[in-house]
Amino acid sequence: MGESFENIIKSQLENYRPKAPDAVLDSLRTHYPKPSAGDFISLHVSKIVLVAAIAIVGVVALIVMNNKEPKQNELEVSEIRYIERIDVDLSYKQIAPNKNRVAVVNRKLANNNTQVYNNSYKNAVGYFVNIDTIVCGNSFELNIAGENPEYFSAAGLELEYYQGLLRVHSKKPGVYYLKYQNTQNQIQVLDSMKLCFADVPKPIISVQQDTKCDGNSVIVHVENASGKTLKWSVPGAEVLEIGNNNYRLVFKSSSNSNVRVVLTSVGIHCSCSESLLLQIPQKVEVKAVVQPATCNLSNGKVKIVSNRNDATFILDGNIKNQSGEFENLSAGEHSVVMIYNGSCVETIDFEIPENQKLVASFNYQFDRTNPTKIQFTNRTVIDSRSYNRFGDMSFEWFIENERFYSENPDYEFLTYGAQQIMLVASYGQSCTDTFVNTVYVANENLLIPNLFSPNGDGISDVFTVKVDNPVRFQATITNTRGEVLYRWTDAAGGWDGRINGNNLAAEGVYFYIISAEFESGNVVQRKGTLTLVRD
């Protein structure tokens, strides 16, 4: 067999030695120490020198380039810094440059001195007024009149220039950046703004019921086409949902000031807001200042005090004026309706108290020894207190067409029956009151017959007793053995000659026991016999 190609090559190489096995080499390494840093440098000194030389040459070249003198009057832009900008959530389409913002530009001069110039470019730090803008839709317009559209760029957005406006289109919602870059006269202006194209439309909010009346809540209607979550910002108010996309804004206080209502529809990328300015009216302050009615007269007064000067007042539904003052009021409850701001209504309920209220009154008692004599006791009061606490009192009594002036008269009547008594009490010159009561002067005699004939002829068919208005009455009929045959308690009743209303009693003699108590307190009792005949 011929010799292999590999062996032929190896045989031709001078000083060729086959490689030692790996096991042998590993055994030898264990007997020798690892190389030190000095060993490494000594082994690679040539390479280290070469790398250091290249580095030195590079540094020298940079120094030379940096120290190169510029041409006379040549300016270089070394740095552009911007003052801090405030992010504004815009609700309008066009953005005008902010004339209150200035670019701070550091510029190197030909003499290698650095000066700071507060120059303005477009009278603004950059070109954009703000750096964060929410777009509720898919397009945004920017006023770039006089600018080259090529200065603007935006990844992921479509830019269209027409009639001084730059229209920015977004195919899908999300956050994008619109950039501006312009270099003129070696002054470089860089700016960018963040555009958030929302995935929700703006909510639409409108007033259903305004706030012109103090104490009334505001009702607003909301159209939320996206159906997204709504966030409210209403300073000083509570928001209550009342159905049909209507909401009630209940303000805790009224301060005659403007309140901005902000309604935000929350999306995934960003949110869209709509605002509404409400005029909250001044809180209505109203109170009733009353003067009492005195001496049982309709002379009370009221004055309605309010901080509204355009109000009309209506008392008890019929008396109307613009002053809010009413007189000749009787004691008791009243109501005033105050109408202001055209149709706003406030109701004030109040009470006119009574002062020096005089109430005449008396009671009476019969003399037990003389049923026609009555003792009168004066119970007149002023403001629920006895007249004895007050001076300047006078009284007039009218009894049986006679007039008496004592406080507590005694009077003996000449006639029986109902008697009308009148007391007129007076306090001072104007307070008077009258009290009238009827008393019954009774004849306390009992008229009792001793014979009756219950035969149906219409004459003396019933045994009755004539008595004058007793307060209690009782009559009892017995036979000679003391057995009760009949009893009645109505003074107008009587005995018809039947035993307990059934069988006819025989002719003969019977006994009666009759008792009557009168209003005077006197009790009159009579016992006797009566004869029953039927022929």
C-alpha positions in Angstrom: 0.0 0.0 0.0 1.3 3.4 -0.8 2.2 6.0 1.9 -0.6 8.5 3.0 -0.6 12.1 1.9 -0.4 13.3 5.5 2.7 11.2 6.3 4.4 12.5 3.1 3.8 16.1 4.2 4.9 15.5 7.8 8.1 13.8 6.6 9.0 16.8 4.6 8.7 19.2 7.5 11.9 20.0 9.3 12.1 19.3 13.0 8.5 18.0 13.1 7.6 16.5 16.4 4.3 14.9 17.1 2.2 16.7 19.8 2.3 15.4 23.3 -0.9 13.9 24.6 -3.1 16.2 26.7 -2.8 14.1 29.8 1.0 14.6 29.7 0.7 18.3 29.3 -1.9 18.6 32.2 0.5 16.7 34.5 3.4 19.0 33.7 1.3 22.2 34.3 0.7 21.1 37.9 4.4 21.3 38.6 4.8 24.9 37.4 3.3 28.2 38.8 0.9 30.5 36.9 2.5 33.4 35.0 2.5 36.8 36.9 1.6 40.2 35.5 5.3 40.9 35.0 5.6 37.7 33.0 2.6 38.8 30.9 4.2 42.2 30.1 7.6 40.7 29.3 5.9 38.2 27.0 3.7 40.9 25.2 5.8 44.1 25.5 5.8 44.7 21.8 2.1 44.6 21.5 1.6 46.9 24.5 3.9 49.5 23.1 2.1 49.5 19.7 -1.3 50.0 21.3 0.0 52.9 23.5 1.5 54.6 20.6 -1.7 54.5 18.6 -3.6 56.0 21.6 -1.2 58.8 22.0 -1.4 59.7 18.3 -5.2 59.8 18.6 -5.2 62.1 21.6 -2.7 64.4 19.9 -4.9 64.5 16.8 -8.0 65.5 18.8 -6.1 68.3 20.6 -4.9 69.6 17.3 -8.3 69.5 15.8 -9.9 71.2 18.8 -7.3 73.9 18.8 -7.7 74.7 15.2 -8.5 78.4 14.8 -11.8 79.0 13.0 -12.1 81.5 10.3 -12.7 85.1 11.3 -16.3 85.8 12.5 -17.3 82.2 12.1 -19.8 80.9 14.7 -20.3 77.4 15.8 -23.3 76.0 17.7 -21.9 74.2 20.8 -25.0 73.7 22.9 -28.8 74.4 22.9 -30.6 74.3 26.2 -34.3 74.9 26.9 -36.0 76.4 29.9 -38.5 74.1 31.7 -41.8 73.9 29.9 -45.2 73.3 31.4 -47.3 70.5 29.9 -50.7 71.7 28.9 -53.7 69.5 27.9 -54.9 71.3 24.9 -58.5 71.3 23.8 -58.1 73.4 20.6 -56.5 72.5 17.3 -54.1 75.2 16.5 -51.0 76.0 18.5 -49.5 79.4 18.2 -45.8 80.1 19.4 -45.5 81.1 23.0 -43.9 84.5 23.0 -42.9 84.2 26.6 -40.3 81.5 26.1 -36.7 82.1 25.0 -34.1 79.8 23.6 -30.8 79.9 25.5 -27.9 79.3 23.0 -24.2 79.0 23.8 -22.1 80.1 20.8 -18.3 80.0 20.3 -16.8 83.2 18.8 -13.7 83.4 16.6 -11.6 84.6 19.5 -12.4 81.3 21.2 -14.4 83.1 24.0 -17.8 81.7 24.9 -20.8 84.1 25.4 -24.3 83.2 26.3 -27.0 84.8 24.1 -30.7 85.0 25.1 -31.9 85.0 21.6 -35.5 84.1 20.7 -36.4 81.9 17.8 -39.9 82.3 16.7 -40.2 84.0 20.1 -40.3 80.6 21.7 -38.0 78.0 23.2 -38.7 75.7 20.3 -41.6 75.7 18.0 -44.3 74.0 20.1 -46.2 75.6 23.0 -46.4 72.4 24.9 -45.0 69.0 24.8 -48.0 66.9 25.8 -51.2 67.2 23.8 -54.2 64.8 23.8 -56.0 64.5 20.6 -59.6 63.2 20.8 -59.8 62.0 17.2 -57.4 60.9 14.5 -56.1 64.3 13.3 -54.4 67.3 14.7 -53.7 70.7 13.1 -50.7 72.9 13.9 -50.3 76.5 12.8 -46.9 76.6 11.0 -47.4 79.6 8.8 -44.0 80.6 7.3 -42.3 77.4 8.2 -40.9 74.8 5.9 -42.9 71.5 6.3 -39.6 69.6 5.9 -38.6 70.8 9.4 -41.2 68.5 10.8 -41.1 64.7 11.1 -43.1 62.1 13.1 -42.7 58.4 13.1 -45.9 56.5 12.6 -47.9 59.6 11.6 -48.9 61.1 8.3 -48.1 64.8 7.8 -50.0 67.1 5.4 -49.3 70.8 4.8 -51.8 73.2 3.5 -52.7 76.9 3.9 -50.2 77.5 6.7 -51.4 74.5 8.7 -49.7 71.2 9.3 -52.2 68.4 9.6 -51.1 65.4 11.6 -53.0 62.1 10.9 -52.9 59.0 13.0 -54.2 55.6 11.7 -54.6 54.1 15.1 -54.6 55.4 18.7 -51.5 55.7 20.7 -48.6 58.0 21.7 -46.5 59.6 19.0 -43.8 62.3 18.9 -43.8 65.2 16.4 -40.3 66.6 16.0 -39.0 69.9 14.7 -35.5 70.6 13.6 -34.2 73.8 12.0 -30.7 75.3 11.6 -30.3 78.9 10.5 -27.3 81.1 10.8 -25.6 78.3 12.8 -28.4 78.5 15.4 -30.1 75.1 15.8 -33.6 74.9 17.2 -34.8 71.5 18.2 -38.2 70.8 19.7 -40.7 67.9 20.0 -44.2 67.4 21.3 -45.9 64.3 22.5 -49.3 63.6 20.8 -51.6 61.1 22.4 -54.3 60.1 19.9 -57.0 58.8 22.2 -59.0 55.7 21.5 -62.2 57.4 22.9 -64.2 60.4 21.7 -64.9 63.3 23.9 -67.9 63.1 26.1 -70.6 65.7 25.4 -72.0 67.4 28.5 -74.9 69.9 28.5 -77.0 71.6 31.2 -80.5 70.3 31.7 -81.4 72.5 34.8 -79.2 75.5 35.6 -78.1 76.9 39.0 -79.9 80.2 39.1 -81.7 79.2 42.2 -79.8 78.8 45.4 -80.1 75.4 47.0 -81.1 73.7 43.7 -78.7 71.1 42.3 -77.5 71.3 38.7 -78.7 68.5 36.4 -76.5 67.8 33.4 -76.9 65.4 30.5 -73.9 63.4 29.2 -73.4 61.7 25.9 -70.7 59.0 26.3 -70.5 57.4 22.8 -67.5 55.3 23.8 -69.1 53.8 26.8 -65.8 54.1 28.6 -65.5 55.0 32.3 -66.2 58.6 33.2 -64.2 60.6 35.7 -65.7 63.8 37.1 -63.9 66.8 38.5 -66.4 69.2 40.1 -64.9 71.3 42.9 -67.2 71.5 45.9 -69.9 69.2 44.6 -71.1 65.7 44.8 -72.0 63.9 41.5 -75.1 61.6 41.6 -76.3 59.5 38.7 -80.1 59.8 38.3 -80.6 57.7 35.1 -81.1 58.3 31.4 -77.5 59.6 31.2 -78.4 62.5 33.6 -76.4 63.5 36.6 -77.2 65.7 39.5 -74.4 68.0 40.7 -75.1 68.9 44.4 -73.0 71.8 45.5 -72.1 71.9 49.2 -72.1 75.7 49.2 -72.9 78.6 46.9 -70.4 81.4 46.5 -71.5 83.5 43.5 -68.5 82.2 41.5 -67.6 80.2 38.4 -67.1 76.5 38.8 -65.5 74.5 35.9 -66.9 71.0 35.5 -64.4 68.6 33.8 -65.6 65.3 32.5 -63.1 62.7 31.3 -63.6 59.6 29.3 -60.8 57.2 30.2 -59.2 55.2 27.4 -56.3 52.7 27.1 -53.7 55.1 25.8 -54.9 58.4 27.0 -58.2 60.1 28.0 -60.4 62.8 26.5 -61.9 65.6 28.5 -64.7 68.1 28.1 -65.3 71.0 30.4 -68.3 73.2 31.2 -68.3 76.5 33.1 -71.2 76.9 35.6 -72.1 80.1 37.4 -73.0 79.2 40.9 -75.3 81.9 42.4 -74.7 83.6 45.7 -76.2 81.7 48.6 -79.6 83.2 49.6 -79.7 84.3 53.2 -83.2 85.0 54.6 -84.8 85.3 58.0 -88.1 86.5 59.5 -87.9 89.2 62.2 -91.3 89.2 64.1 -93.0 91.4 66.6 -95.7 89.7 68.7 -99.4 90.4 68.7 -100.4 92.1 72.0 -103.6 92.3 74.0 -105.5 89.8 71.8 -105.3 92.1 68.9 -104.1 91.6 65.3 -101.2 93.9 65.6 -98.3 91.6 65.0 -95.6 92.4 62.5 -93.0 90.6 60.4 -90.0 91.8 58.3 -88.3 89.4 55.9 -84.6 90.2 55.7 -82.7 88.8 52.7 -79.5 89.5 50.8 -81.6 89.5 47.5 -82.7 92.9 46.4 -84.8 91.6 43.5 -87.3 89.6 45.5 -91.1 89.7 45.7 -92.8 88.6 48.8 -96.3 87.0 49.2 -97.8 86.6 52.7 -100.2 83.7 53.3 -100.8 83.4 49.6 -102.6 86.7 49.1 -100.7 89.8 50.3 -97.9 90.8 48.0 -95.1 93.5 48.1 -91.5 94.1 47.4 -90.5 95.3 50.9 -91.0 92.1 52.8 -92.7 94.0 55.6 -96.2 93.0 56.8 -98.4 94.4 59.6 -101.7 93.8 61.4 -101.0 90.1 61.8 -102.8 87.9 64.2 -101.0 85.6 66.6 -100.2 82.1 65.1 -98.4 80.5 62.1 -97.9 82.4 58.9 -95.9 81.8 55.7 -94.1 84.1 53.2 -93.1 83.0 49.7 -90.1 84.9 48.3 -89.7 84.9 44.5 -86.3 86.0 43.2 -84.3 85.7 40.0 -87.5 85.5 38.0 -88.7 82.1 39.0 -86.7 80.9 42.1 -88.8 80.4 45.2 -87.9 80.3 48.8 -90.6 79.7 51.5 -90.2 81.2 55.0 -92.5 79.8 57.7 -92.8 81.8 60.9 -95.0 82.3 63.9 -96.3 85.5 65.5 -96.3 85.0 69.2 -98.8 86.4 71.6 -97.7 89.0 74.2 -99.9 90.2 77.1 -102.5 87.7 76.0 -105.6 88.3 78.3 -108.0 85.4 78.8 -111.0 86.1 81.0 -112.6 83.2 82.8 -114.5 82.3 86.0 -116.1 79.3 87.8 -118.9 79.2 90.4 -120.2 77.3 93.4 -123.8 77.1 94.9 -124.3 78.0 98.5 -125.4 74.7 100.2 -127.6 76.5 102.6 -129.3 78.6 99.9 -129.5 76.9 96.4 -130.3 80.2 94.7 -127.1 81.9 95.9 -123.9 81.5 93.9 -120.2 82.3 94.7 -118.2 83.4 91.6 -114.4 82.9 91.5 -112.4 84.9 89.0 -109.8 82.8 86.9 -108.6 85.5 84.5 -105.0 85.1 83.3 -102.4 87.1 81.3 -99.9 85.1 79.3 -101.0 82.0 81.3 -100.3 83.7 84.6 -102.9 84.8 87.2 -104.2 88.3 86.9 -103.1 88.7 90.6 -99.5 89.2 89.3 -100.5 92.2 87.3 -101.6 95.7 88.3 -104.0 97.9 86.4 -106.7 95.3 86.1 -110.5 95.9 86.2 -113.6 93.6 85.9 -117.2 94.0 85.0 -119.9 91.4 85.8 -123.3 91.3 84.1 -125.8 89.2 86.1 -129.6 89.4 85.7 -129.3 92.8 83.9 -127.2 94.1 86.7 -123.5 95.3 86.6 -121.0 94.5 89.3 -117.3 95.6 89.6 -115.8 93.3 92.2 -113.3 90.6 91.4 -115.2 87.7 93.0 -118.9 88.5 93.6 -121.5 86.5 95.4 -125.0 86.7 94.0 -128.5 85.4 95.1 -130.8 84.8 92.2 -134.4 85.9 92.2 -135.5 83.6 89.5 -134.9 79.9 88.7 -133.7 78.4 85.5 -130.8 79.1 83.0 -128.9 82.3 83.8 -126.3 83.9 81.5 -123.3 85.4 83.2 -120.8 87.7 81.4 -117.3 88.8 82.7 -115.4 91.6 80.9 -111.7 91.7 82.1 -109.5 94.7 81.2 -105.8 95.2 81.5 -104.5 98.7 80.9 -106.1 100.9 78.2 -106.3 98.4 75.3 -106.3 94.8 76.6 -109.8 93.4 77.1 -111.4 90.0 76.9 -114.9 88.7 77.5 -116.1 85.4 79.0 -119.7 84.2 79.0 -121.1 81.2 80.7 -124.6 79.9 81.6 -125.5 78.6 85.0 -128.7 76.9 86.0 -130.4 78.1 89.2 -132.5 75.1 90.3 -135.6 74.9 92.5 -134.6 72.2 94.8 -138.2 71.4 95.9 -139.7 68.0 95.1 -143.4 67.9 94.2 -144.8 64.4 94.9 -148.5 63.5 94.4 -150.1 61.0 96.8 -152.7 59.5 94.4 -152.8 58.3 90.8 -155.2 56.2 88.7 -153.6 54.1 85.9 -156.8 53.3 84.1 -156.0 54.6 80.7 -158.2 57.7 80.8 -155.3 60.0 80.2 -155.6 61.6 83.7 -153.0 60.7 86.3 -152.2 57.5 84.6 -148.5 57.7 85.7 -147.1 58.5 89.1 -144.4 61.2 88.5 -142.3 63.6 90.5 -141.8 67.2 89.6 -138.1 68.2 90.2 -136.0 71.0 88.7 -132.9 69.7 86.9 -131.3 67.3 89.3 -127.9 66.0 88.6 -128.8 62.6 90.1 -132.3 61.1 90.7 -133.7 57.8 92.0 -137.3 56.7 92.9 -138.4 53.4 94.4 -142.0 51.9 94.9 -142.6 49.2 97.4 -145.6 47.3 98.8 -146.6 47.3 102.5 -144.3 44.4 103.0 -141.3 46.3 101.7 -141.0 44.4 98.4 -139.7 46.6 95.6 -142.2 46.8 92.8 -140.6 49.3 90.5 -137.5 51.7 90.4 -136.4 54.4 88.0 -133.5 56.9 87.8 -134.7 59.3 85.1 -136.4 62.3 86.7 -138.7 62.5 83.6 -139.9 58.9 84.2 -142.6 57.5 86.5 -144.6 54.4 87.6 -147.4 53.1 85.4 -149.0 50.8 88.1 -147.4 47.6 86.9 -145.2 45.3 89.0 -141.8 45.5 87.4 -143.5 46.5 84.1 -145.5 43.2 83.9 -148.6 42.5 86.0 -151.0 45.2 87.1 -150.7 46.1 90.7 -153.8 45.9 92.9 -155.5 49.0 94.1 -154.3 50.1 97.5 -151.6 51.9 99.4 -147.9 51.8 98.4 -144.7 53.4 99.6 -142.2 55.6 97.8 -138.6 56.6 98.5 -137.3 59.5 96.3 -133.8 61.1 96.3 -132.6 64.0 94.1 -129.1 65.7 94.1 -128.8 69.2 92.6 -125.9 71.1 91.0 -125.5 73.0 94.3 -124.5 69.7 95.9 -127.6 69.5 98.0 -129.4 66.2 98.2 -133.1 66.2 98.9 -134.8 62.9 100.0 -138.5 62.2 100.5 -140.4 59.2 101.8 -144.2 58.7 101.8 -147.3 56.8 100.7 -149.4 56.9 97.6 -152.7 55.4 96.7 -153.4 53.5 93.5 -157.0 53.5 92.3 -158.3 52.3 89.0 -162.0 53.5 88.9 
